[in-house]
Amino acid sequence: MFQGAAALSLDAKGRLAIPARHREALAAVSGGQLVLTAHPHRCLLLYPEAAWLPIRDKVLAASSLNPQSAAIKRLLVGNAREESVDSVGRLLVAPELRQFAQLEKQVWLVGQGSHFELWSDAGWQKQQ
């Protein structure tokens, strides 16, 4: 279970160092396979792959003829990227996802139970 908020920094290459307190638990539930995608609130979602797959399947099961369902499919599934944590615990955040969520140097990693949200500093402060 992932909980708590941590202020972190992206490095020059757009990599995020996963906090040590979450690294082992994330590795245990993900087997090293993570999914990073966009969220309508202009943050990113970081899921262990096993937790993401049922959500993806539910989203894909919705009708593409419904404009709202189609928009959610495009956003969540269309932006989903399979990622892995490197040997020193860093996660690369793709440039297009960084741009979508307006991520700059300081970001917030926020535990949401089964997954994390990744917020820009400005976006997180606005939520608070």
Wavefront OBJ file of the C-alpha trace (Angstrom):
o trace
v 0.000 0.000 0.000
v 1.435 3.316 -1.079
v 0.670 6.390 0.975
v 2.148 9.756 1.833
v 3.457 12.626 -0.275
v 7.101 13.285 -1.057
v 8.675 16.323 -2.714
v 11.235 15.066 -5.226
v 13.373 16.438 -8.037
v 13.602 15.371 -11.644
v 17.149 15.238 -12.935
v 18.281 16.858 -16.196
v 17.252 13.748 -18.166
v 13.733 13.677 -16.653
v 14.407 10.823 -14.245
v 12.739 10.572 -10.863
v 14.433 8.816 -7.943
v 11.810 6.624 -6.260
v 12.090 7.129 -2.470
v 13.801 4.229 -0.728
v 10.753 3.661 1.507
v 8.673 2.809 -1.586
v 11.317 1.133 -3.744
v 11.191 -2.359 -2.219
v 7.397 -2.463 -1.960
v 7.040 -1.221 -5.519
v 9.505 -3.840 -6.777
v 7.703 -6.579 -4.833
v 4.271 -5.841 -6.308
v 5.431 -4.855 -9.790
v 8.130 -7.355 -10.603
v 9.947 -4.333 -12.006
v 7.174 -3.543 -14.513
v 5.448 -0.194 -14.115
v 2.965 1.796 -16.179
v 3.006 5.581 -16.307
v 0.077 7.422 -17.875
v -1.772 10.729 -17.971
v -4.730 11.654 -15.747
v -7.494 14.180 -16.566
v -6.436 16.353 -13.601
v -3.090 17.048 -15.324
v -1.030 14.766 -13.144
v 0.477 11.392 -14.016
v -0.447 7.994 -12.641
v 2.203 5.415 -11.788
v 0.917 1.855 -11.438
v 2.566 -1.483 -10.869
v 1.679 -3.326 -14.088
v -0.450 -5.915 -12.270
v -2.625 -3.155 -10.748
v -2.877 -1.297 -14.077
v -4.052 -4.199 -16.254
v -7.585 -4.544 -14.748
v -8.064 -0.766 -14.988
v -6.895 -0.739 -18.598
v -9.220 -3.616 -19.450
v -12.193 -1.859 -17.842
v -11.455 1.376 -19.704
v -11.078 -0.493 -23.004
v -14.379 -2.320 -22.459
v -16.316 0.965 -22.542
v -17.992 2.003 -25.784
v -15.846 3.989 -28.200
v -19.052 5.551 -29.524
v -19.598 7.398 -26.251
v -17.548 10.623 -26.519
v -16.652 10.624 -22.812
v -15.508 6.991 -22.855
v -13.521 7.548 -26.025
v -11.786 10.570 -24.486
v -10.840 8.588 -21.372
v -9.496 5.750 -23.546
v -7.364 8.159 -25.540
v -6.024 9.811 -22.410
v -5.375 6.837 -20.128
v -4.562 4.060 -22.576
v -3.212 6.240 -25.368
v -0.624 7.808 -23.063
v 0.250 4.648 -21.115
v 3.939 3.760 -21.188
v 5.554 0.656 -19.794
v 8.568 1.697 -17.750
v 10.988 0.135 -15.322
v 13.110 1.439 -12.485
v 16.840 1.434 -13.226
v 19.504 -0.165 -11.032
v 19.762 2.904 -8.775
v 16.002 3.350 -8.314
v 15.246 5.994 -10.948
v 12.238 6.114 -13.250
v 12.418 7.908 -16.592
v 9.425 10.168 -17.224
v 8.949 10.574 -20.986
v 9.139 14.154 -22.315
v 5.554 14.109 -23.623
v 4.226 13.035 -20.210
v 6.376 15.653 -18.453
v 4.924 18.258 -20.797
v 1.335 17.038 -20.271
v 1.630 17.303 -16.469
v 3.795 20.447 -16.644
v 6.519 18.758 -14.625
v 9.595 20.809 -14.017
v 12.397 20.233 -11.526
v 10.342 19.832 -8.334
v 7.532 17.251 -8.368
v 5.355 15.469 -5.825
v 4.957 11.703 -5.624
v 1.673 11.013 -3.828
v 0.679 7.531 -2.676
v -2.884 6.485 -3.497
v -2.996 2.963 -2.108
v -2.457 0.794 -5.178
v -0.613 3.439 -7.195
v 0.978 6.890 -7.137
v 0.081 10.251 -8.579
v 2.923 12.418 -9.869
v 2.207 16.151 -9.671
v 4.013 19.303 -10.676
v 4.797 21.477 -7.671
v 2.268 24.095 -8.843
v -0.417 21.456 -9.476
v 0.092 19.881 -6.066
v 0.008 23.234 -4.267
v -3.241 24.067 -6.057
v -4.751 20.782 -4.783
v -3.797 21.694 -1.261
l 1 2 3 4 5 6 7 8 9 10 11 12 13 14 15 16 17 18 19 20 21 22 23 24 25 26 27 28 29 30 31 32 33 34 35 36 37 38 39 40 41 42 43 44 45 46 47 48 49 50 51 52 53 54 55 56 57 58 59 60 61 62 63 64 65 66 67 68 69 70 71 72 73 74 75 76 77 78 79 80 81 82 83 84 85 86 87 88 89 90 91 92 93 94 95 96 97 98 99 100 101 102 103 104 105 106 107 108 109 110 111 112 113 114 115 116 117 118 119 120 121 122 123 124 125 126 127 128
